[in-house]
Amino acid sequence: MTRRPPAVVAVLGAGSWGTTFAKILADAGEPHGTSIRLWARRENIADEINTRHTNSRYLSETVLPSSITCSTDVAAVLEGAEVVVIAVPAQSLRSQLSDWKPLISPDAVVVSLMKGLEVGTDDRMSQVLAQELGLPEGRIAVVSGPNLAMEIARCEPTASVVACPDADVATWIAAACTTTYFRPYTNTDVVGVEIGGIVKNVIALAVGICEGKQMGDNTKASVITRGLTETTRLAVALGGEPETLSGLAGMGDLIATCSSSLSRNHTAGRLLGQGLTLDEVTAHMNQTAEGIKSAQAVADLARQLGVYMPITDSVVAVLQGNLSVHDLGPRLLARELKSEG
């Protein structure tokens, strides 16, 4: 099925990734005259984007395309939008959807940029969207991969994944965000793609803690590799495909998030490893490190399914104050010997 490019795309959330994805959509939609509307909570951010075409709080002096307009009026942003992209903190999503539901077009495709499990329900973001908006699975897509916002905003080449149970919808959304610097692949395994983006945040906290404790590359590589094993176990238990986790939304995202100083979760872990308290880390950062919020939900879900996730359990113990960062490394290596497979 061939579909024309969307005429209007709404992006809800003007943080670093939401704004960057709006830039991707604007660059991709320029030949088609696509209008990109961005919703921001803060009036000063909306004013800056509209007048200076920058969002300096999150993207420094990166110049945004003039086809992006920004407003704090969510009804105006959503009016007539064929695609609605959502990039808000995972734990605040459900509470906002009740207000947004009557404003979203009945035929719109909703795209999630969010990487988190909801605390209390252990639901993935696509599940929250389906429940609260009453949408069929084929109208909800997920974008995930090694997508550090600042690098993409600078037009540094990257690949990503657009996942949707409806392959035609995935292809349509992928076409709407394909640029010279952003190359999306398509996938129908929403579970695998989402779990890859969720658990990598928790593993990145562990790697950051190791770095903050000045442990070496051998340690970090070991945690990343075994972290991918944990992620794959959980995804498969939920019905995901193991191949997904060896691709961009699994291994690719994990490597980027665990290796880069641009990663919020890696940064939060490093600060914890340097001795800061969780409250001090939160005060130090101006963006949400989703792994801090989602770690307990990931551990709870794994426990319900009987999935063994020792790195995740150790990170949760650190976040709850039940394990010192000094004891994290030795704890990870003190488990019973077994085959790697």
C-alpha positions in Angstrom: 0.0 0.0 0.0 1.3 3.4 -1.0 0.3 6.4 1.1 1.1 10.1 0.6 3.3 11.8 3.1 1.5 13.3 6.1 0.5 16.9 5.7 0.6 17.7 9.4 2.6 16.0 12.1 2.2 16.9 15.8 5.1 16.2 18.2 4.1 16.3 21.9 7.2 17.1 24.0 9.9 19.7 23.4 12.7 18.0 25.3 15.9 17.0 23.5 14.6 13.9 21.7 11.1 15.4 20.9 12.7 18.5 19.4 15.3 16.5 17.5 12.7 14.2 16.1 10.7 17.2 15.0 13.8 18.4 13.1 14.1 15.0 11.4 10.4 15.1 10.4 10.8 18.7 9.1 13.9 17.8 7.1 12.2 14.7 5.7 9.0 16.5 4.9 10.5 19.6 3.3 9.9 18.4 -0.3 6.3 17.6 0.5 5.5 20.8 2.5 4.8 18.8 5.7 3.9 21.1 8.6 5.5 20.1 11.9 3.8 21.4 15.1 5.6 21.0 18.4 4.0 21.2 21.8 6.0 22.5 24.8 4.9 22.9 28.4 7.0 26.1 28.9 6.0 29.3 27.1 9.7 30.5 27.0 10.7 27.4 25.0 7.8 27.8 22.5 8.8 31.5 22.1 12.4 30.7 21.5 11.6 28.0 18.9 9.2 30.3 17.0 11.5 33.4 17.0 15.1 32.1 17.1 14.5 28.6 15.7 16.5 27.1 18.6 15.8 25.2 21.8 19.0 26.1 23.7 17.9 24.4 26.9 18.2 21.0 25.3 20.0 21.4 22.0 22.4 24.3 22.5 22.5 26.5 19.4 21.3 23.9 16.8 19.2 25.7 14.2 15.8 24.2 13.6 13.9 24.2 10.3 11.4 27.1 9.9 8.7 24.6 9.1 8.6 23.7 12.8 6.2 25.8 14.9 5.8 25.5 18.6 2.9 26.2 21.0 1.8 25.5 24.6 -1.8 25.0 23.2 -2.0 21.3 22.7 -5.4 21.5 21.0 -3.9 23.8 18.3 -0.9 21.5 17.9 -3.1 18.4 17.5 -5.7 19.9 15.1 -5.8 17.9 11.9 -2.6 16.0 12.7 -2.3 12.7 10.7 0.6 11.6 12.8 1.0 12.3 16.5 4.5 11.7 18.0 4.7 11.5 21.8 7.9 12.2 23.6 7.1 12.9 27.3 8.5 11.2 30.4 7.1 7.7 30.7 5.7 8.0 34.1 3.6 11.1 33.2 2.1 9.6 30.0 -1.1 8.1 31.2 -2.2 11.1 33.2 -1.8 13.3 30.1 -3.6 11.0 27.6 -7.1 11.6 29.1 -6.8 15.3 28.2 -5.3 14.6 24.8 -7.6 11.8 23.6 -10.6 14.0 22.5 -8.1 16.2 20.5 -6.4 13.4 18.5 -7.9 12.7 15.1 -9.8 9.3 15.0 -7.6 8.2 12.0 -4.3 9.4 13.3 -1.3 7.1 13.8 0.4 7.6 17.2 4.2 7.2 17.4 6.0 6.6 20.7 9.5 7.9 21.3 9.4 6.9 24.9 11.6 4.3 26.6 10.2 3.2 29.9 7.9 0.8 31.8 5.1 2.4 33.8 5.7 2.0 37.6 2.8 0.1 39.2 1.4 -1.5 36.1 4.7 -2.6 34.4 3.1 -1.6 31.1 5.1 -0.6 28.0 4.4 2.7 26.5 2.6 1.3 23.5 0.3 -0.6 25.9 -0.5 2.6 27.8 -1.3 4.3 24.5 -3.6 1.5 23.4 -5.4 1.4 26.7 -6.0 5.1 27.2 -6.6 6.1 23.5 -8.6 3.0 22.6 -6.4 2.5 19.5 -5.8 -0.8 17.7 -2.2 -2.0 17.8 -1.8 -1.3 14.1 -2.2 2.4 14.7 0.6 2.6 17.2 4.2 2.7 16.2 7.4 2.8 18.2 10.8 4.4 17.2 13.9 3.2 19.0 17.6 2.7 18.4 21.0 4.2 19.1 19.5 7.7 19.0 21.5 10.2 21.1 19.6 13.4 20.4 22.4 15.8 20.3 24.4 13.8 17.7 21.3 13.5 15.5 20.5 17.2 15.9 24.0 17.9 14.5 23.0 15.7 11.5 25.5 13.0 12.4 24.4 9.8 10.6 22.5 7.2 12.6 20.1 4.4 12.0 17.0 3.5 13.9 13.9 1.2 13.9 10.2 2.0 13.4 8.2 -0.9 14.8 4.5 -1.5 14.3 2.4 -4.7 14.0 1.1 -3.3 10.7 4.1 -3.4 8.3 2.5 -0.9 6.0 2.1 1.7 8.8 5.7 1.1 9.9 6.9 1.7 6.3 4.8 4.9 6.1 6.2 6.3 9.3 9.7 5.3 8.3 9.3 7.2 5.0 8.1 10.3 6.9 11.3 10.4 9.0 14.0 9.3 6.4 16.7 11.9 5.8 20.3 12.0 4.6 21.4 11.6 8.3 18.6 9.4 9.8 17.9 6.0 8.3 15.0 4.0 9.8 14.5 0.3 9.4 11.1 -1.3 9.9 10.1 -4.1 12.2 6.8 -5.7 13.4 8.2 -6.8 16.7 7.0 -4.0 18.9 7.7 -6.0 22.1 11.3 -6.6 21.3 12.0 -3.1 20.2 10.4 -1.6 23.3 12.1 -3.9 25.7 15.4 -3.2 24.1 14.9 0.5 24.7 13.7 0.1 28.3 16.2 -2.3 29.8 19.2 -0.6 28.2 18.6 2.3 30.4 19.0 0.1 33.5 22.1 -1.5 32.1 23.5 2.0 31.3 23.1 2.9 35.0 25.2 -0.1 35.9 27.9 0.7 33.4 27.9 4.3 34.5 28.3 3.3 38.2 31.3 1.1 37.1 32.8 4.1 35.3 32.2 6.4 38.3 34.1 3.8 40.4 36.9 4.0 37.8 36.6 0.4 36.7 38.1 -0.5 33.4 36.8 -1.3 29.9 36.8 -5.1 30.7 34.3 -4.5 33.4 32.1 -2.3 31.3 32.2 -4.7 28.3 31.3 -7.6 30.6 28.3 -5.7 32.0 27.1 -4.6 28.5 27.3 -8.1 27.2 25.6 -9.8 30.0 23.1 -6.9 30.1 22.1 -7.7 26.5 21.5 -11.3 27.6 19.2 -10.1 30.4 17.3 -7.9 27.9 16.9 -10.7 25.4 15.6 -13.1 28.1 12.9 -10.6 29.1 11.9 -9.7 25.6 11.5 -13.4 24.6 9.5 -14.1 27.7 7.1 -11.4 26.7 6.8 -12.8 23.1 9.5 -10.7 21.4 12.0 -12.1 18.9 15.6 -12.7 20.0 16.9 -11.4 16.6 15.4 -8.0 17.4 17.8 -7.7 20.4 20.8 -8.3 18.2 19.9 -5.3 16.0 19.7 -1.6 16.3 16.9 -1.5 18.9 18.8 -3.9 21.1 22.6 -4.1 20.8 22.9 -0.8 18.9 20.9 1.2 21.5 22.7 -0.6 24.4 26.2 0.2 23.1 25.3 3.9 22.4 23.6 4.4 25.8 26.3 2.6 27.8 29.2 4.3 26.1 28.3 8.0 25.6 28.6 10.9 28.0 25.5 12.2 26.1 23.4 9.4 27.7 21.4 10.6 30.6 21.3 7.1 32.2 25.0 6.6 31.8 25.6 10.1 33.3 23.3 9.3 36.2 25.1 6.0 36.9 28.5 7.7 36.8 27.4 10.3 39.3 26.1 7.6 41.6 29.5 5.8 41.2 31.3 9.0 42.2 29.4 9.0 45.5 26.4 11.3 44.9 23.1 10.4 46.4 20.1 9.7 44.2 18.6 13.1 45.2 21.8 14.8 44.3 22.0 13.1 41.0 18.4 14.1 40.2 19.1 17.7 41.2 22.2 17.7 39.0 20.4 16.7 35.8 17.8 18.8 33.9 16.4 15.8 32.0 14.8 12.5 33.1 17.0 9.4 33.4 14.3 6.9 32.6 16.3 4.0 34.0 16.0 5.4 37.5 12.2 5.4 37.3 11.8 2.1 35.3 14.4 -0.1 37.0 12.0 -1.3 39.7 9.2 -2.0 37.1 11.7 -4.0 35.0 12.7 -6.1 38.1 9.0 -6.6 39.0 8.1 -7.7 35.5 11.1 -10.1 35.4 10.1 -11.6 38.7 6.5 -12.2 37.6 7.8 -14.0 34.5 10.5 -15.9 36.3 13.3 -14.2 34.2 16.7 -14.1 35.8 18.1 -10.5 35.7 20.9 -10.1 38.2 22.3 -6.8 36.8 18.9 -5.2 37.0 18.3 -6.5 40.5 21.7 -5.1 41.6 20.9 -1.7 40.1 17.5 -1.6 41.9 19.3 -2.5 45.2 21.7 0.5 44.7 18.8 2.8 43.9 16.9 1.7 47.0 19.9 2.1 49.2 20.2 -1.6 49.9 23.5 -2.0 48.1 26.5 0.2 48.1 28.0 1.2 44.8 31.3 -0.2 46.1 29.7 -3.6 46.2 28.1 -3.6 42.8 31.0 -5.0 40.8 31.9 -7.8 43.2 28.2 -8.8 43.5 27.9 -9.2 39.7 30.9 -11.5 39.6 30.0 -13.6 42.7 27.2 -15.7 41.1 27.3 -19.4 40.6 29.5 -20.6 37.7 27.6 -21.8 34.6 27.7 -22.0 30.8 27.6 -18.7 29.0 24.7 -19.9 26.8 
